[in-house]
């Protein structure tokens, strides 16, 4: 779901040579006896859904087997780069949605016919955006993850707050001040809103809620936009909210925020749905908190609207140098069918790839808020060089500078915008 490693320059050059060699190859292989599918290890958690797709595929293609390989997020890009360079790419590969653009721009993936897949007209906007480059589709949305506020209702109620969820961001802030007054004096580590300084996925939602953005594209070039008037308004509001409500490490990450929540030092945090399970895990968390945990999409500064959430997730792509591209496309078709997506939502609890199924878990109070958060989302600039921005930690550094006071909001945002402009327009 997050951008991780990027293509090594040498591997990319070699891989591009392979792509050119296969550009005119037929997508049909008469002698195909098996296809290779690479999925992340997350899919081991839903083996029945993988098996169902394999059975449907083999029924449609007698004699063709499906070999599924499960990879970790930490290794998959390195293995893909090596396979592309060696000319033995898989027929289907899973990609984090922020990883797609660099590979699409390099010609690493095969153009896909959108109409071949279920729900192509109702895919989640940010997922479809992540799989599209220069107007062409190179990936199929698989599933998504959105962030929402995870709260301890007992802390809120005992602080005199009886109107969850708050209707606006300002109401959330005022409620947080009440909670800090009630619990913050007794516990020096307490946060009404736990917000580590590098938590840029959550932080940037303030920017988009105020009408700003990370960057804008004009006349074929990118321009950093974090120092625009609207972006600055969001950043100034964010600084006020975080400094008033959070005692999290201003230079830290959100990697283990659920641990602090489980220890009782947190009234709310902005996290992913799966973190609820970690908080209440019998071994690593605190199962006693289960009755008092709730969730809701973060409220917007505008009443009746929710704050846009970063939409993470996965896409499925067919490498341009794959041996059996048409078969790979067919496998993706079965694996992302409406029935498969419905199972992913109901059995696993992830957010499906289509807007038509977002309400399927409305009866489940700890799943529904995250699906609702996915209806109003933002995504990173679709530049081939975005991964370089992430690797340079431009966003994280800006927020740390703002929260620690090392730079003013305007100075930090201007520096970050200049870096983003330079990086996105490189090459």
Secondary structure, 3 states (H helix, E strand, C coil): CCCCCCCCHHHHHHHHHHHHHHCCCCCCCCCCCEEEEEEEHHHHHHHHHHHHHHHHHHHHCCCCEEEEEEECCCCHHHHHHHHHHHCCCCCEEEEEHHHHHHHHHCCCECCCCHHHCCCCCCECHHHHHHCEECCEECCEEEEEEEEEEEEEHHHHHHCCCCCCCCCCHHHHHHHHHHHHHHHHCCCCCCECCECCCCCHHHHHHHHHHCCCCCEEEECCEEEECCCCHHHHHHHHHHHHHHHHHCCCCCCCCCCCHHHHHHCCCECEEEEECHHHHHHCCCCCCCHHHHHHEEEECCECCCCCCECCEEEEEEEEECECCCCCHHHHHHHHHHHCCHHHHHHHHHHHCCECCEHHHCCCCCCCCCCHHHHHHCCCEECCCCCCCHHHHHHCCHHHHHHHHHHHCCCCHHHHHHHHHHHHHHHHCCC
